[in-house]
Amino acid sequence: MFRLISSSQGLRPAILKVRANKPIALNTPSPITPPTSQFYPASFSRSNSSNSTNNAHLTKPSSQAKIDSFIKNARKDPLLKEVVQDGDNTKIIHFRELVTLATQQGRDKSPQSQKGFYATVLNLFELFDDEFMRKKLGKNDLSNYSRLLNMSVYHNRTSRLSNDRNRDKDQRFNSNYVDEMAMKSAVLHLSELIVGGEIKEALTTHALQMLFYAMAQYQFYPEMINLWENGVNDDVVGGLYLNQDILSVILPVAYNNGRFSYEEVLQVFELNTNPDKPVHHTLLTSIGKISISAEDYSRGLDALEDLLKAYESSRYDQQKVLKSLSDLHLSFIGQCKDIKISKHFFDKVIQFELPYDIRLKVPHVVSLLENCFNAQEPIENIMYFWISTIKHYSTEKQSYSLNSRYSNLNNSFFQIFFKLYPELTNESLAKLREIIAVYSESKPVDETFLNTIINNYNWADKAVFEQLIDNYGVYSVTRSPISYRIGLKKVGQLKDYTTQEILDKWNQSLALLDSQNYTYIPVADWAALRDATILSEYSHERKNLYLQILSLYKNYMQDRKSALRFLGNWTHKPEHYKDIARITLEDSPEFASDVDVVVPRFVRLKENVNYREITQEITHNRK
């Protein structure tokens, strides 16, 4: 699998006081004495190593292969060589200009610069596809490209989570989505080129580190492990892959994905560090996080203490060390199964008793809540962590405030709540009312909060459900189409709703769409109606209502593609497709229902398509 290189008081008491809890320390393996040579023998391998090759099959050269061959031969022609080289030099100059421009745009947070940043990066991706231009790349060029690649992935991800994006709106040609697909392709392309050895001369530790960061953001874990295992066995650049910065990225991935056991991780760590020399702070953080996951809390605390020593000694940039401290601190909150230890580190954050700044990230709190549930902690303890986090967020800068944070945190909490209280009782209802009241004291009750409760509601009681719906009015919450869809969808799980009441909820949803200047019925509304009726647990009583509504509103879909996609999805449900197809095949299909569906007079909503004409081809092909 790999070769291993063998390399030659202050702030601590308050933070490390948790040692009094006497965490369990696992036995660590005996140190392995490295060989006298610089590299550990290449024969050291794992049975499940991904570093394998397959026999290639000979195929007839394609037209593209012939073209490529012609171009390569043309480049050897003395008459053309000088012209071609001038063209390649022009491309590398242009590449470097784009790198400079993208760097400037990435640092400017204005919307115009951010839009320009993505356009520039996409141009870089396209230019990087040129094989002959790549041969001109120097180490700085590849390092800068990899850095920009990681930056673009990060910017794209944060943009999708920001407040100013409406992720519910129909955006078939969403540029954010297109950019993401291009970035994923670019990340994998660079990885494949490195594995293939094409840009070996330009490869640096920094370029690898930035690529691994980008791959980790997309959770390309198998590809990361494959890249590392191939690289570490390379006679020329193998040493780059054993740099402590690289190990700090790959070891957690390899451990979490089962490639290495905890003991093997420690072997790699010990063989690539020198007891007489300080370990880099990024690697200390990674080893600490792995130790916490392995429930070796003693070693995790050792790593934290070493980080504090590194901070006090000023060996590294103190801000970077503080970032590493923050990262490991959060791991004690989210990954530690001992709730007492987690609470110790959690309280240090919310009480602002730390020498380093920590942004309490939702994934760590969500993991803490789940650990509490698994440890059978009482609801009061779970509520403590949840509401304390809500209050803590209110103290942060507004620029840190993302709606997605509250949504994810509340969703996790109410998932746990309804697991703890699966049935409606006086106790469970009182506790739910208490939770809403407690929340309202810390943060205004908004649509996102109520949507989350309703979405997780699993008590088979119509009256309580309607009381939850009434809370939009009680707390003067301005409703968006999302809340109406969630409410309509949830009706599919409740038996006591009549078809008239379902129709009323549908009409309320359309009225809001019309008031908000929608000209079509979005896919999400059709899905909510579907789940409330024909695909609900009570489909037998509600199916005809769905068919009747569809028959009257079919032309209100967004466009031709929406209509084709709509019917195409039903072809995968043969138990319903025959009835759905009647709307296309029959002029005026009748569906027996106990309510009359009447299309009201709209201001903006209108018929946009001829549904029957568009879907004729699908239905006739399936006869």
VEXNUKOL-303943 format. One record per residue: x negated, y, z negated of N, C-alpha, C in turn. Coordinates in steps of 0.1 Angstrom, whole numbers, plus 2048, in hexadecimal, padded with zeros to 3 digits. Example, Ala and Ser with C-alpha at 12.3 -4.5 7.8 and 13.67 -1.06 7.14 Angstrom:
77C7C77B27857D37B277C7DF7B2/7807EA7B97777F57B977F8007B1/
# end
This chain:
7F87F48008008008007F780D800/7EE80D7F77E681A7F77D98177F0/7D08217F17C38217EB7C382C7E0/7BC8297D67BD8337CA7AF8397C8/7AF8467C87A284D7C57A084F7B6/79484C7B179184E7A378A85B7A2/78F86679C78987379B78287478E/77787A79276F87B78577888277A/7E29076CA7EF9046C47F990F6C7/7FB91A6C48039246CD8119206CF/81591C6DB82391A6DF82890D6DC/8209036D98248F56D882D8F16CD/82A8F56C08328EF6B58418F06B7/8468FC6BB8558FE6BB85B8F56C6/8558F36D185B8EC6DC8598DD6D9/84E8D96D484B8CA6D28508C56C5/8578CD6BD85C8C96B08658BD6B2/86A8BA6BD8738AF6C086C8A26BE/85F8A26BD8588956BA85D88F6AD/8628976A486789169887288669A/8788876A688287D6A987C86F6AC/86F86E6AD8688626AF86D85A6BB/86C8606C78718596D386984C6D5/86F8436DC8698366DE85F8386EA/8538336E88498336F28478256F8/84882470584581770B83781470C/83480770C82680370D82080771B/81580D71B80F81072880580672C/8038047397F97FA73D7EB7FD73A/7E37F37397D57F67377CF7FD743/7C58067407BF80D74B7B8803755/7BA8067617B37FE76C7A680576F/79B7FD76E78E80277178D803780/78B80F78678A81079477D80B79A/77D8077A67708017AC76680C7AD/75A8087B074F8127B175081B7BE/7578157C875981D7D47638287D2/7638327DB76C83E7D977B83A7D9/77E8307E278C82C7E478F81F7DD/79B81E7D97A08117D47A18087E0/79E7FB7DF79F7F37EB7AC7F37F3/7AB7F48007B77F58087C07E8807/7BA7DD8027C27D18017CC7D27F6/7CB7DC7ED7D57DE7E37E37E27E9/7EC7D97E97F97DC7F18047D67E9/8107DA7ED81D7D67E78247CE7F1/82C7C47EC8347BB7F583F7C37FC/8437CE7F584F7D57FB84A7E2802/83D7E28068387EE80C83E7F1819/8417FE81C84780282883D804833/8308028308258058398237F8842/82C7F784C82B7EB85482D7EF863/8297E786C82A7EA87A8317DF881/8387E288B83F7D88938387D78A1/8397CB8A78347C98B483B7D28BE/8347D98C683A7E18D083E7D98DC/8497DC8E284E7D58EE84B7DE8FA/8457D79048427DE91184E7E1918/84F7EE91D85B7F29248577F9931/85F7F993B85C80094785B80F945/85181694A85082494785C82C94B/86183594386D83D94686884894F/87284F95586F85B95D868865955/86C86794886587194085786D93E/85486093C84785B93A83E85E946/84485C95283D85F95F83986E960/84387795C84188595C835889952/83688394682C88693C81E882941/81D87694881187194D80B87A958/81487F96081088896B80A895965/81189A95B80D8A79557FF8A594E/7FD89A9477F08979417E589694C/7E888F9577DE88E9617DB89C968/7E68A49697E48B196F7DB8B9967/7DC8B895A7D38C09517C48BD952/7C18B19587B38AD95A7AE8B3967/7B78B79707B28BD97D7AB8CA97A/79F8CB97F7978D797C79E8E4981/7A58E398C7AC8EE9917B78F4989/7BD8EA9817C88EE9797C58F096A/7B98EA9667B68E99587B58F7952/7AF9009587AD90E9537BB915951/7C491395B7D191995A7D991394E/7D890694D7E08FF9437DA903935/7CD9049347C89089277CC916923/7CC91F92D7D192D92A7E092C925/7E892392B7F69229267F691D918/7EE9139157EE90E9077E99188FD/7DF9209017DB92A8F87E59358F5/7ED9389007F89418FE80293C8F5/80592F8F580F9298ED80B9298DE/7FE9268DB7F99268CD7F99348C8/7F693E8D07F794C8CC80694F8C8/80F94B8D181D94E8CF8229478C2/81D93A8C08209338B481C93A8A7/8109408A780B94789C81395489A/81795A8A581F9668A382D96389D/8329588A183F95489B83E95188D/83394A88983094787B830954872/82895E87782796B87083597186F/83D97187A84A97887A853971871/85396387185C95C86885995E859/84C95F85684896284984D96F844/84C97984C851987849860986847/86798085087697F84F87A977843/87396D84087796483487696C827/86D97582686B97D81A875988819/87B98C824885997824892991822/8999958178A698E8148B299481A/8B099E8238BC9A482A8C299A834/8CF99B8368D699183E8D099184C/8CD99C8528C799D85F8BA995860/8B19978568A59908568A6981854/8B097D84C8B296F84A8B7968856/8C096F85D8C596A86A8B9969874/8B19738758A597387D89C968879/89B96586C89295B86789594D86D/8A294A86D8A693D8728A493C881/8A69478888A494789789594589A/88D94B89287E94A89487993C891/87E93688687A92988287F91F88D/88B92089289091789C8879188A9/8829248AC8799258B786B91E8B4/86791F8A885B9188A485D9098A5/8689048A186B8F58A38698F18B2/86F8F98BA86F8F68C88618F78CE/8599018CA84B9028CE8438F78C9/8468F28BD83E8E88B783F8DA8BE/84A8D98C684C8CD8CE8428CB8D9/83B8D68DD8318D68E78258CE8E3/8228C38E98178BA8E480A8C18E6/8088C88F17FB8CF8F47F98DB8EC/8038E28E88028ED8DF7FE8E88D1/8038DC8CD8008D78C07F18D48BF/7EB8D08CA7DC8CD8CA7D48D98C6/7DA8E58C87D38F18C57D48F58B6/7DD8EE8AF7DF8F28A17D38F1898/7D08FB8907C68FA8867CD8F7879/7C58F586F7CA8F28617D38FC85C/7CF90985E7D89148597E5914861/7E591186E7F19108767FB906870/7F68FA86E7FF8EF86A8048F285C/7FB8F78537FF8FA84680A905845/80990F84D81391984E820914854/81F90C85E82B9068648328FD85A/82B8F58528318EC8488388F583D/83190083983690982F84390F834/84491484085091A84585B910847/85790384A8618F984B8688F683E/8608F68338668F482686E900821/86990C82587091882187E919828/87E91583588B91583D89590B837/8909008338998F682D89F8FC820/89790281889B90780B8A591380E/8A291C8178AB92781A8B992281F/8B89188278C591382D8CD90C822/8C79058198CF8FF80E8D5909805/8CD9138018D391D7F88DE9257FF/8DC92780C8E692F8138F4928813/8F391A814900913814907913806/8FF9157FC9059157EE9089237E9/90592D7F190793B7EC91693F7EC/91894A7E592694F7E392C9537F0/9249587F992A95F80592E956810/92D94880E93193F81893E938814/94793881E95493181C953923822/95091981A94D90C81F95A905822/96690B81F973905822977908830/97291383597791884297290F84D/97B90D85797790586396D90C86B/96190686C95690C87394F90087B/9568FD8869518F188D9428F4892/94090189693390489C92B90C891/92C90788592590E87A91690E87D/91091A87E90291B8818F9916876/8FE9168698F791185E8F590285F/9008FB8648FF8ED8668F58EA872/8F68F187C8ED8EF8888DE8F1883/8DC8FC87C8CE8FE8778C98F386E/8D28ED8668CE8E385D8CA8D6865/8D28D386F8CF8C78778C18C987E/8BE8D58838B28D88898A68D787F/8A98DB87389E8DB86989B8CC865/8A68C48638A48B686089B8AF86B/89F8B28778978AD8828898B1882/8878BE87F8798C387F8718BD873/8778BB8688708B585C86C8A6860/87589F865872891869868890874/86989A87E85F89A88985189C884/84F8A687B8428A887583D89C86E/84589586684188985F83D87E869/84487D87384187287D834875884/83188288782488688E819882884/81A88587880F88386E80D87486D/81886C86C81785D86B810858877/81385E88380D85988F7FE85E891/7FA8678887EC86B8897E9875893/7F387C8997F18858A47EA89289F/7ED8978937E88A488E7DF8A2882/7D88978827D08948777C589F874/7BF8A487E7B48AE87C7B98BB876/7C68BE8777CB8CB8727D28C8864/7D38BC8607DA8B98537D38BE847/7DA8C483E7D58C88317DE8C4825/7D98C48197E18C180E7ED8CA80D/7EB8D78107F68E180F8018DD819/7FD8DA8258078D683080F8CA82B/8088C082680F8B48218198B7816/8148C080D81C8C38018298CA805/8288D480E8348DB81383D8D281A/8388C88228408BF8298478B6820/8408B18168478A880C8528B0804/84F8BC80185A8C47FB8668C5804/8648C88118708C981A8778BB81B/86F8B081C8768A381D87D8A0810/8788A480487F8A17F888C8A97F7/88D8B57FD8998BD7FD8A48B6804/8A08AF80F8AA8A78178AB898812/8A48958078A58888028A087D80C/89688181489087781D88686E815/88B86780B88286080287A854809/88184C81087A841817870846820/87385182886985683185D85C82A/86086281E85586881684B85D812/85185280D848847808841841814/84784081F84083A82B835843830/83785083082D85A83482185982A/82485881D81985881381184B814/81883F815811833816809831822/80E83682E80583683A7F983F838/7FB84B8337F18558327E6851828/7EA84B81D7E08488127D683D817/7DA8358217D182B8267C9830832/7CA83C8367C28428417B484483D/7AA84084579C841842798850842/79F85884A79A86684C7A186F842/7AE86E8417B58788397BC87282C/7B88658297BE85F81E7BD866811/7B286D80F7AF8758037BA880800/7BF88680B7C989080A7D588B802/7D987F8047E58797FF7E48767F0/7D78777EB7D58747DD7D28807D5/7D388C7DB7D28987D47DD8997CA/7DA89F7BF7E48A07B47F18A77B7/7F08B17C07FC8B87C48058AE7CC/7FF8A67D480789C7DC80C8917D3/80488C7CA8098827C18158877B8/8148947B581F89A7AD82C8997B4/82C8997C18398997C983D88A7CB/8338827CF8378747D483986A7C8/83386C7BD8348627B28438627AD/84986D7AA85786C7A68608667B0/85E8697BD8668637C78648547C8/8578507C78548417C885A83A7BC/85A8407B085F83A7A486F8397A5/8758457A88848457A888A83C7B2/8828397BD8888317C88838237C7/87D81F7BB8798117B986D80C7C0/8658157C68598117CD84E80D7C3/84D8157B98438137AE84B8107A1/84680779984A80678B844811783/84981277784381D76E83481A76B/83180D76982380976781A80C773/81F80A77F81880D78B81581C78D/81F82478981E833789812837780/81283177480883576B7FA830770/7F98257777ED82177D7E882B787/7F182F7907ED83979A7E8846793/7EF84A7897EC8567827DE85577B/7DC84A7757CF84976D7C3847777/7C58417827BA83F78B7B784B793/7C08557937BD86179B7BC86E792/7BA86C7857B787777C7AB873774/7A487D76F79887B76679C87F758/79A87674E79E87A74079688673B/78A88974278289473D7858A1744/78F8A174E7928AD7557A18AF754/7A58BC7547B48BF7537BB8B9760/7C78B575D7D08B07687D88BC76D/7DA8BD77A7E18C87807EF8C977A/7F48D57788018D677180D8D0778/80C8D07868178CA78D8188BB78B/80C8B478A80C8A67888108A3779/80C8AB7708118A97628208AA761/8268B37698358B476983B8A776E/8358A277983B89677F83A88A776/82E88877082C87D76783687E75B/83788A75684088D74B84F88974F/85388D75B86188A75F86387B761/85987476785A86676985A85F75B/85286375285285D74486085F73D/86686A73F87386D73987D863740/87D86174D88685875388484A74F/87784674B874839747876838738/87C84273187E84372387284271B/86784672085A847719858855715/86085970B86186770785486D701/84D8646FB8408686F583686D6FF/83586570A82C86A71583287671C/83F87871D84588472284289071A/84288E70D83E89970482F89D705/82789270781989470981789D715/81E89A72081D8A272C8218B172A/82B8B37228308C071F8258C7716/81F8C070D8158C77058098CA70D/8058C27177FA8C571F7FD8D1728/8098D272C80D8DE73480C8EB72C/8108EA71F80F8F57168008F9714/7F78EF7137E98F27127E48F871F/7E98F472A7E48FA7377E9908738/7F490B7327F99197327F0922729/7ED91C71E7E59247147D7926718/7D291D7207C491E7247C2927731/7CD92A7377CC9337437C492C74E/7C491F74F7BD91875A7C391B767/7D091C7677D891E7747DF92B773/7E692E77F7EF93977F7FA936775/7FB93F76B80493C75F81393B764/81794376E824942773827935779/81E92F77F82092178582191777A/81991877081990F76582691075D/82B91C75C83891E75584391875D/84291876B84C91277384C903771/8408FD76F83E8EF76D8448EB75F/8428F47558478F27488578F2748/85C8FB75086B8FC7518708F0758/8698EB76286E8DF76986E8D375F/8648D17588638C574F86D8C7743/86F8D373F8798D67348878D2738/88A8D67458978D274A8998C374B/88E8BC74E88F8AE74E8938A8741/88D8AD7368918A97298A08AB726/8A58B572C8B48B872A8BC8AE732/8B98AC73F8C18A47488BE896748/8B28927468AE8847498AC87B73C/8AB8827318A887B7248B587571F/8B486871C8C08607188C3862709/8B98677028BA86A6F38C18786F2/8CD8796EF8D58856EF8CF88F6E5/8C988A6DA8C38936D08B889B6D6/8AF8946DE8A489A6E48A98A46EF/8B38A06F78B88A97018BE8B56FB/8C58B46F08CB8BF6E98C08C96E4/8B68C46DF8AB8CC6DA8A68D56E6/8A38CF6F189E8D76FC8A98E0702/8B68DC7028C18E47078C38F06FE/8C28EE6F18C48FA6E88B99046E9/8AD8FF6EC8A29096EE8A59126F9/8AC90D7048AF91670F8BA92070C/8C591B7078D09247058CE92E6F9/8C592A6F18C29336E68B593C6E9/8B093B6F58A59436FA8999436F0/8969366EC88A9346E387E92F6EA/87C9336F787192D6FE867938703/85B93470485193E70A85193E719/85993671F85A93672E869937732/86B93C73D87993F74287E932749/88B92F74589192374B89F927750/8A292375D8AF9247628B6917760/8C09167588C790A7558CE905761/8C98FB7688CF8F77758DA8ED772/8E48EE77B8F08E57798ED8D677A/8E58D27838E38C37848DE8BD777/8D58C57708D08C07638DB8BF758/8E48C97588EF8CA74F8F98BF752/8FC8BD75F9058B27639008A575F/8F38A37608EC89675C8ED89574D/8EC8A07468ED89F7378FB89B733/9058A173A91389D73691588E739/91088974491287B74790B87273D/8FF8777398F886F72F8FF86F721/90687A71E90E87B71291A871713/92087171F92B867721927859720/91C856726916848725912844717/90E84E70F90A84B70291684C6F8/92284E6FE92E84E6F692E8596EC/9298646F09298706E79388756E7/93C87B6DB94A8806DA94C88C6E4/95988F6E795C8996F19578A76EC/9578A96DF9528B66D99438B86DD/93B8AE6DD92D8B06E092C8B36EF/9348AC6F79338AF7069388BD708/9438C17019488CF70393D8D96FF/9358D66F592B8DF6F09218E26FC/91C8D87029128DA70D9198E1719/9258DD71C92C8E372792F8F2725/9358F671A93990471892D90C715/92390670E91690E70C910912719/91090972290A90C730912917736/91F91773692892173B92492F735/92392F72892093C722912940725/9089377278FB93A72A8FA940738/90293B74190294174F90794F74F/90F95374691596074590A96A742/8FF96673C8F496F7388E9970743/8EA96874E8E09697588E3974762/8D997776A8DB9817758E697D77E/8ED9877848F898478D8F397D799/8E697F79D8E19797A98E096A7A8/8DF96579B8DE9577998EC95079A/8F795879990495379890994D7A5/90B9407A59109397B191D9327AD/9289347B593492D7B293291E7B1/9299197B992790B7B99229057AC/91B90E7A491690979792290678E/92B91078D93790D78493F902789/9419017969498F679C9438E9799/9368E779B9308DA7989308D678A/92D8E078192D8DE77393B8DA76E/9458E27729538DF76D9588D2773/9548CF77F9598C27859538B777D/9478B77799418AC7719488AB764/94A8B775D9508B775095E8B0751/9668B575A9748AF75B9758A1760/96B89D76796B88F76B96988675E/96088B75595E88474896A88673F/97089173F97C89373798788973A/98A88874799587F74A991870749/98486D74898086074598285D736/97F86772E98186672099086671C/99886C7249A686D7219AE86972E/9AE85C7319B485773D9C385773D/9C98597319D88597309DC86672A/9E886A72E9EE8767289F487371A/9EF8797109F48787029F48866FC/9FA8876F19FA8946EA9EC8996E7/9E38906E49D58936E19CE8986ED/9D08916F89C98947059CD8A170A/9DB8A470A9E08B070F9DB8BC706/9DB8BA6F99D78C56F09C88C86F3/9C08BD6F59B28C06F89B08C7705/9B78C470F9B68CB71C9BA8DA71A/9C48DC7139C88EA7119BD8F2709/9B78EB6FF9AC8F16F79A08F4700/99D8EB70A9928ED7139948F971B/9A08FB7219A39067299A2913721/9A79137159A691F70C998922709/99091870698291B70297A92170E/97D91B71A97792072697B92F729/98793272798C94072A98694A720/98194571597A94F70C96B952710/96694971995894A71D95795072B/96194D734961951742970952747/97395C74F98195D75398595075B/99194B75899693F76099894476E/99293D77799394078599893478D/99993679A99E92C7A399591F7A3/9889217A397F9167A498190D797/98391378C98590C77F992904780/99D90A7839A99037849AA8F878F/9A48FB79A9A38F27A599C8E57A0/9918E779898A8DB7939928D378A/99A8D97819A28D17789AC8C9780/9B38D07899BE8CA7919B88BE79A/9AD8C179F9A78B77A89A38AA7A0/9A08AB79399C8A078B9A889A783/9B38A17839BF89D77C9C388E780/9C48867769C88787799D3873770/9DA87C7699E68777619F287776A/9F986C76AA0586A772A1187276D/A1087F76BA1B887765A1C89376E/A28895774A2B8A077CA2C8AD774/A328AC769A358B9761A288BF75D/A1E8B7758A118BD754A0A8C2760/A0B8BB76BA048C0777A0A8CD77B/A178CF77BA1C8DC77FA188E7775/A168E3768A128ED75FA048F2762/9FB8E97679EE8ED76C9EF8F6778/9F88F37819FA8FC78D9FF90A788/A0790A77EA0C917779A01920773/9F691A76F9EB92176A9E592B773/9E69297809E293378A9E9940787/9F693F7849FD94C7819FB951773/9F994776A9F794B75C9EA95475A/9E094F7629D39567619D196076C/9DB9637739DB96D77E9D096A788/9CF95D78C9C59597959CA95B7A4/9C29617AC9C59637BA9C19567C1/9CB9507C79C99437CD9C59437DC/9BC93A7DF9B89397ED9BF92C7F3/9BE9298009C391D8059BE9107FF/9B29117F99AC9057F39B59007E8/9BA9097DF9C29057D39CF8FE7D8/9D59037E29E18FD7E79DF8EF7ED/9D38EE7F49D08E17FA9CD8D77EF/9C68DB7E49C38D27D99D08CD7D2/9D98D77D09E58D37CA9EE8CA7D2/9EF8CC7DF9F68C47E89F08B67E9/9E38B57EA9DC8A87EA9DF8A07DE/9DE8A67D29E089F7C59EE89A7C4/9F88A07CAA0689B7CAA0788C7CF/9FD8887D89FD87B7DD9FB8707D2/9F68747C69F486B7BC9FF86B7B1/A098747B3A148757A9A218717AF/A288687A9A348617AEA4086A7AE/A428727A5A4F8797A2A528857AC/A498887B5A4C8937BEA5588E7C9/A5F8967CCA688937D7A638987E4/A688947EFA638997FCA668A87FE/A718AD7F8A748BB7F9A698C37F1/A658BE7E6A5A8C57DEA4D8C57E5/A4A8BA7ECA3E8B97F4A3F8C3800/A4A8C4806A4C8CD811A4B8DB80C/A508DE800A4E8EC7FBA408F07F9/A388E67F4A298E97F2A228EB800/A268E480AA218E6817A248F481C/A318F881AA3590581FA2E910818/A2B90E80BA24918803A1691A808/A1090F80CA0290F811A0291681F/A0B913827A0C91A834A0F929833/A1792D829A1A93B827A0D942823/A0593C81B9F89438179EF944823/9EE93982B9E693A8379EA945840/9F79468429FC95184B9F995F845/9FA9608389F796D8329E9971833/9E09678349D29698359CD969843/9D696B84D9D396D85B9CD960862/9D095485D9CD9488649D7947870/9D194387B9DA9418879DC93288A/9D692A8829D891B8849D8914877/9DD9088769DD90086A9CF8F8869/9C78FB8609BA8F585F9BA8E685C/9B08DF8609AF8D185E9B18CD84F/9AC8D58469AD8D28389BB8D2833/9C48DA8399D28DA8359D98CD83B/9D68C98479DB8BD84C9D78B1843/9CB8B183F9C68A68369CD8A6829/9D08B28239D78B28169E58AD818/9EC8B18239F98AB8259F989C827/9EF89882F9EE8898319EC882824/9E388781B9E188080E9ED880805/9F588A806A0188C7FEA0C883803/A0C87E80FA17877815A1486A81B/A10869827A0E85D82EA03854829/9F885A8239EE85281D9EE85280E/9F98568089FA8577F99FE8497F4/9FE8487E7A0283B7E1A118387E3/A188427E8A278417EAA2A8447F8/A2283F801A2384180FA3183D815/A36832810A4382D815A4E838814/A4F83F809A59849808A5585780F/A49859812A44866817A3F866825/A3E85A82BA3885A838A40862843/A4D860842A5586784DA5587784B/A5387B83FA5188A83DA4588E844/A3A887843A2E88B84AA3088B859/A3688185EA3888086CA4188B871/A4B88E869A5489986DA4D8A786E/A458A9863A3D8B6863A338B686F/A2C8AB871A238AA87CA298AD88A/A358A788BA3C8A9898A3F8B889B/A428BF890A468CD892A3A8D7892/A2F8D388BA248DC88AA188D8893/A198CE89BA0E8C88A2A068D28AA/A0D8DC8B0A078E68B9A008F18B1/A018F18A49FA8FB89C9EC8F8898/9E68ED89E9D88EA89C9CF8F48A2/9C38F489F9BA8FF8A29B78FF8B1/9B48F48B79B18F48C59B18E68CB/9AD8E48D79AD8D78DD9A58CC8D6/9998D08D29908C78CA9968C38BD/99D8CC8B69A38C88AA9AE8BE8AC/9B68C08B69C18B68B99BB8A88BD/9B18A88C59AB89B8C99A58948BD/99E89C8B49988968A89A389189F/9AE89989E9B98958959BE887899/9C28868A59C88798A99BD86E8AA/9B18718AD9A68678AD9A48618A0/9A58698959A48648889AF85A884/9BB85C88A9C58538879C484588E/9BC8458999BA8388A09B382E897/9AD83288C9A68298839AF824878/9BC8288799C682486F9D281E876/9D081187B9DA80B8849E880A87D/9E980A8709F58088699FE81586B/9F882086E9FF82C8709FE83287E/9F582D8869F28348939FE83389C/A0582889CA118268A5A1B8318A3/A1E834896A2783F894A2284C897/A1584F895A0F85C898A0F85E8A7/A0D8538AFA0D8548BDA1A8578C3/A258548BCA328578C1A348668C4/A2D86E8BCA2E87D8BDA288818CB/A1F87A8D0A1987C8DDA228768E8/A2686A8E6A2D8628F1A3C8658F3/A4286A8E8A5186D8E9A5387C8E9/A5D8808F1A6188E8F2A668948E5/A6F88D8DFA748928D2A768878C8/A6B8828C3A6C8778B9A7387B8AD/A7B8728A7A8387489BA7D86B890/A7C871885A7786A879A8186C86D/A87862869A9186385EA8B868851/A8F87484DA8A87A840A96880839/A9588182CAA0886824A9F896823/A9689C82AA958AB82AA948B0838/A988BC83AA978C3847A8B8CC847/A828C9851A768D1852A798DC85C/A778E9858A7A8F4860A6D8FD861/A6990086DA5D90986EA6191786C/A5C91E862A6092C860A5A93586A/A5E94286AA5894C873A4B95186C/A4094F873A3395386FA2F960875/A2596786FA20973874A1397087C/A0B9678779FE96487E9FD956882/A0294C87AA0193E87FA0993D88B/A03935895A0A9338A2A069268A8/A0D9228B3A099178BA9FD91A8C3/9F39128C29E79148C99E490A8D4/9EA8FE8D39E78F38DD9F48ED8E1/9F38E58EC9FD8DC8F09F98CE8EB/9FD8CA8DF9F88BE8D99FB8B28E2/A078B18E7A0B8A58EEA038A38FB/A008AE9029F98AE90E9EA8AA90B/9E48B09019D68AD8FD9D489F8F9/9DD8998F29DB88B8EC9E18808F5/9E68839019EB87990A9E186E90D/9D58739109CB8699149C785F90A/9C78638FD9C485A8F29CF8508F1/9DB8558F09E684B8EE9E88428FA/9E68469069E883D9119DD833912/9D183790E9C682D90E9C7822904/9CF8258FA9D181B8EF9DE8138F0/9E58158FB9F180D8FC9EE7FE8FE/
# end
